[in-house]
Amino acid sequence: MLPLPVLEKARDELLDYQGLGMSVMEISHRSSAFDELANKTEACLRRLLSISDDYAVLFLAGGATMQFAQVPLNLASPDRPGAYIVDGSWSKKAFVTAQRMGLARLAASSEDSGFKSIPPQSDWDLEGNPAYLHYASNETISGVQYPEPPESKLPLVSDMSSDILSRPVDVDKFGVIYAGAQKNIGQAGLALVVVRKDLLKDLPAGIPDLQSWKIQHKQGSRLNTPPTYAWYIAGLVFEWVEANGGVERMAQLNQEKSDTFYQFLDQSSFYVNNIPSEFRSHMNIPFQIVDESLHGQFVAEAEAAGLSSLKGHRSVGGMRASIYNAMPIEGIEALIGFMKEFESKAG
Ligand SMILES: Cc1ncc(COP(=O)(O)O)c(C=O)c1O
């Protein structure tokens, strides 16, 4: 969900953006009005995450999945592939994409144990001078999250699609942070890329310019016509985060929301979350009913009670509560209330 004040502001400005008599969707991406919007949006993000001038900030089309390819294209070579930690479906997708390009090696995987944990750092195989170390900060489907970024001398590349802006992050520890927008940034189709400027390189001949972070940086992320409306929504969301206490406050609220929900699950003998507590996500909380035959009925009745999008990802089944920044604590309380009632009827 998006914060209501963001949707209201977008609604109010829909037909007339800042007195121009046009929607943001209608103005040129090369106009001074859009320049101003782009600058304001980037500046707000830089304040939120304390991003220094050593880093470029890009707003690119294609979502996070496009970055699964752009990361190796821009950072790796066949002699120096990227190293990947695979601890869930998304980091696996990132790895497989880069591997097909001949630009990845597997450093560690928790697939054999069902993606319920992060492989211990002592087991990571980082031999062969990899160009970078890639990991997904939060595995959206299985609900596994790194409590802290891993320590590494390699440029650290993190897919933060589902936990960016949910907690403070020391950007200086990273080579690259990227994120699809549709969780904590706004509208699908856009990806945010924060990349240390010394990593911006020319791409090998034959690779389209659109894939080059270096060229996109030179062009202000506007080599071609970008997803301007998604960019505008991102700006409204950044302003909302800032007005509501920044990422520090988001982290407190997310802690409170997730603690409340995990405590409820852990005292229950009817519902279960089977991720060890040290790896549990503050953003996506998968849960099951011990009697799995009740899952369909649970999801249908929850939907009817106005609690939507609780069905777990098709690859894992069960249920999942996604409690991104815009979800208020009241949403968790309403869910718990419904779950108690469901248990008393069906349990
Ligand atoms: C952690 C993570 N990485 C990547 C993606 C893919 O994002 P997109 O659909 O923007 O390509 C998602 C989508 O939900 C995700 O949760």
The ligand as an SDF file (V2000), in Angstrom:
LIG
                    3D

 16 16  0  0  0  0  0  0  0  0999 V2000
   13.6350   -8.6500   -3.2460 C   0  0  0  0  0  0  0  0  0  0  0  0
   13.0690   -8.4620   -4.6270 C   0  0  0  0  0  0  0  0  0  0  0  0
   13.9230   -8.3570   -5.6710 N   0  0  0  0  0  0  0  0  0  0  0  0
   13.4650   -8.1800   -6.9220 C   0  0  0  0  0  0  0  0  0  0  0  0
   12.1190   -8.0990   -7.2020 C   0  0  0  0  0  0  0  0  0  0  0  0
   11.6490   -7.9090   -8.6170 C   0  0  0  0  0  0  0  0  0  0  0  0
   11.1900   -6.6180   -8.7580 O   0  0  0  0  0  0  0  0  0  0  0  0
   10.5350   -6.0910  -10.1170 P   0  0  0  0  0  0  0  0  0  0  0  0
    9.2010   -6.7530  -10.2240 O   0  0  0  0  0  0  0  0  0  0  0  0
   10.4600   -4.6110   -9.9090 O   0  0  0  0  0  0  0  0  0  0  0  0
   11.4220   -6.4660  -11.2360 O   0  0  0  0  0  0  0  0  0  0  0  0
   11.1990   -8.1900   -6.1580 C   0  0  0  0  0  0  0  0  0  0  0  0
    9.7590   -8.1010   -6.4450 C   0  0  0  0  0  0  0  0  0  0  0  0
    8.8930   -8.2080   -5.6490 O   0  0  0  0  0  0  0  0  0  0  0  0
   11.6840   -8.3850   -4.8390 C   0  0  0  0  0  0  0  0  0  0  0  0
   10.8270   -8.4920   -3.8100 O   0  0  0  0  0  0  0  0  0  0  0  0
  1  2  1  0
  2  3  1  0
  2 15  2  0
  3  4  2  0
  4  5  1  0
  5  6  1  0
  5 12  2  0
  6  7  1  0
  7  8  1  0
  8  9  2  0
  8 10  1  0
  8 11  1  0
 12 13  1  0
 12 15  1  0
 13 14  2  0
 15 16  1  0
M  END
$$$$
